């Protein structure tokens, strides 16, 4: 388990008085079928922040990178039916890894999280026609390809939608690099 996940688990217990295992039991008794239902329940009923609700939701469903037996399997599963986006992912990841030795790549069930001291981005084959790059740049106005995300409690402040590998240009990498720099 990575250090960031362990810190969140420790803080969950400190903040709520219950362990991750206790929260998983509570959630499983509700028989939710969807990730979003778990998040909504924890936020509305127990006052969780999005981050802690997301952690418990993933752990209760075994859909986080730490619960997977092989993180390569998580990435492979993301591209089933969206194989045309895998070269785009590979290109972006190769360029992002050049930002520094402290880039942490954490595959999840639906996306790949990019972290430094904190999460700065994600790579997500969102649909068969749209690849989404999530970026954390709070306070930055949208500009060019960078769109502000206005949804409450969104994981990222901005996103960039790409249709193919040719859209992964220097502007996309510049925004990701800025988010990486801010996360250090």
N, C-alpha and C positions, 0 to 999 in steps of 0.2 A: 504494500500500500504506500502511495506517495505521502510525503510529509504534509502537504496541504490538506489532503483528505483526512489524515490522522488528526491534524489540528482542528478541523471542523468537527470531527466526531467528539474530540475532547471538549470543545466549546459548546457543543450541543448539550452535553451532560451538565456542564457548568451553568448554562443559561436556562435550562428547563428542569433540572433535577432528575431527569430520566436519561437512561442510557440509550444508545442507538437501538440496541436489541429490544428494549421496552417500547420504543416508538414503533419499531417494525411490528411488534405484536399488536399494538393498538390499531395500526393501519390495516393489518391483515384481517382483523376482526370485522372491518367494514366491508370486506369483499369488493373492493374497487377493481375495475377492469382496466381503467385508463390512468396513465401517469398524471394527467391534468386533474383528475378527480382527487388523487391523493394530495397534490399540491393545494388545491382549493380547500379541501378539508383541513389540512394542517394550518393554513394561513387564516382561514375564517373561524375555525373552532378553537384553535390553540395559539393563535397570534404569532405564528412562525414568520420569519422573513422568507423571501423566495429561495435564497441560497440553502437554508436549512431544510425547507420543505422539499426542495429538489434532491438534496442528499438522501433524505429518508425515503422519498419516492423511488429513487434509483436503487437504493439498497433493498427496499422491500420487494422490488420486482427482479432484483439481480441483473439490472440492465446497465450498471456502471462498469467502468474499466476494471476496477478492483474485483468485481465478481466474475468477470469473464476469465475463462481458462487461457485464452490466447487473444491478446489485443489485435493481432493481425486478422483474426476471425471477425472482430467487430468492424474493422475497416472494410473487409471483403463484403460483409453483409450489407453495409451502407450502399454499396455500388451494384447490388443485384438489381438488374433492370435499368441501371443508370451507368453502365460500363463506360459509355462515351465520356463521362466526367472524370474517370480515374486518372487519365493523363494530366488533366487540369489540376487535380488534387496533388499528384506527384510533383508537378512543376512548382506549384505554390509552396508546398512543404519544403522542397529543396532550397528554394530562395529564402524562406523564412528561417531555416536552420542556419543560414549564413549570418543572421543578425547577431548571434552570440552563442557561446557554449551553454548558456543557462536557459535556453528555450526548452520547455517541457512540453512534450506532445502526449496528450492523454485521450486516446480514443474512447468514445462513449457509444451507446447503442445507435444514435442517429447522427452524430457529428464527431469531429475531432476538436478537442479543446486545446488551445495554445496558451501556455502560462509562462510567466517569469516569476516574480515574487507574488503576482496575482494574475488572474486570467486577463489576457489582452485581446484574444480573438478566438474564432472558431472557423472551421471549414466544414461546409454542410451541403451535400447534394440534396437540396430541399425537394425538388420535384424532377421529373424526367427532362424538363426544359429549363430549369433554373438552379444554378449553383449559387449558394449564398455564403458570403464571407461576413461573419459577425465581428464587430470591432468595438472595443471600449475606449471611447474618447469623450468622456463626459465634458460638457461645456463647449464642445467644438461644433460650430454651425455646419450643416451639410453643405457640400460643395462638390461639383463635378459628379463623379460616380458615387460619392459618399452620401448616403441618405440617413437622416435622423430617424430613429425608431421612437415612436410616440406611445407605444403600448405601456401601460402601467406594469411595473415589476418585470420588465424585459431583462433578459440576461445580458444584452448588449445595448449600448447607446446608439450604435450606428450599424448599417449593413451596406454591402455592395453586392448587387446581383450580377451574375455573369452567365452568359449563354454558351460560351465555348472557350477553348484555351487561348484564343486570340484576344479575349477580353482581359486576360491576366497580364496587364501591362505595368509600366513603372508607376502609374498613379495608384494602382491597387497596392503595390508593394510599399510605396511611400506612406500610405495611410496605415498599413500594418506595422511598418517600422516606427512610425510616430507612436502608435499604441504600445508597441514593445518598449520603446524608450520611457514612456510614461509609467509603465508597469514595474520599473526597476527602482 
